[in-house]
Structure formats: structure tokens, C-alpha cells
Amino acid sequence: MNVQQKYEQCLRITSEALDQLEVKQKNRVSDAYLEFTKNYIHDAKHYALKGDYVTALEAIAYAHGFIDAGVLAGFFKIEEYHLKSV
């Protein structure tokens, strides 16, 4: 799998997670996590359009990381997500 294919796979997975995300605990931090996630997805798409798939993959990894952090902190819930809240 090349970097472009990996980016596209990660973008799909992250976008699906965001679409299914339910905010369980709305607060300043959960709002920030959600905003960071959306901003990093936007950045990833921007870099992909420029053909910079390495930077796009890095950005989408950050986006997914904020989703993971929100799930682990109990801020977000996603049915059948691979992480469970602590």
C-alpha cells in the first residue's frame, strides 16, 4: 500500500467515525477536540489536493487521534468503535 492509498483509507475510517460520533459530555475540551478533528480533516484534504500525501496522512492521523482521545475521555461515543472509554 502506498502513502496515497494509506491516506485515503485513513480518511475514510476517520470520516466514518466522525459521522457516527455522538457527543456524550459537552464541555470546553470536547468542543475543542471536535474542532481540532474537523480542522485536521480539512487540512488533510487540502494537502491531498496538492499531491502532498505524506503531510495529508499526518494531518488525518492527528484528526483520528483527537477522536480517540475524546472516546477514551468519555466525551464521545461511537457504536462498535475499536476503543472503549475508560
N, C-alpha and C positions, 0 to 999 in steps of 0.2 A: 504494500500500500504506500503510495507516495504522499507527500505532505498535503497536496491539494485534496486528495481523497480523504485523508485523515481529518482535515479541516471540515469538509462537507459532512462527514459522519458526525463529528462533534457538534457542528452547528445544528444538525437535525435533532440529535439527542437533547441538546440544551434547549432548543426552541420548543420541543415537545414537553420537556419538564416545566418550562415557564408557562406554557399554555395550560398545563394541568395544576399549576401551583395554586394552593389556597392559603391565604394569609390567616394564620391562627391567632397570632399575637401582634396586633398593630401597635407599633411604637416608633420612636425616632430611629432606632437601629434597624428594625425590619424594613422601614421605609427606605433607609439608605442602602441596605443590601439589594432591595428590589431595583432601586435607581441605578446602582452600580452594575447590576446584571444587565439591565436594558442598555446602558451606555456602552458596556463592553461588547455586547452583541452588535450594536450599531457600528462600533469601531472595527470589529472583525469583518463585517460585511464591506466596510469602506476599504480596508486593506486588501481583501479578496478581489474587489473590483479593480484595484491597481495591480493585481497579479502578485502581491506580496503575501504568499500563503503562510510563510513562517510567522510573520507578525500577526496575521489573521488567526492562526492556530493558537498563538499565545493569548490573544485577546479573548477568544472563545473559552479557553481554559480558565481564565480569570472569571468570566461570567458564570461558568459552571461551578467554580469554587464558591462564589457567593451564594448560589442556590444551595450547595451542600452545607455551607455554614449556617444558612437560615433554617434548613431542615434539622441539623444537629442541635441548634439552639432552641428548637421548638417554635420558631416563628412561623415556619411554613410547613404545610403538609402536602404531600403528593402521593396519591394512591399508588401502591405497588412500586414505590421508589426504592432503589437499592440501599439507601441509607435510612436508618431508623433514628428517631430522636432519642436523646439520652434521657 
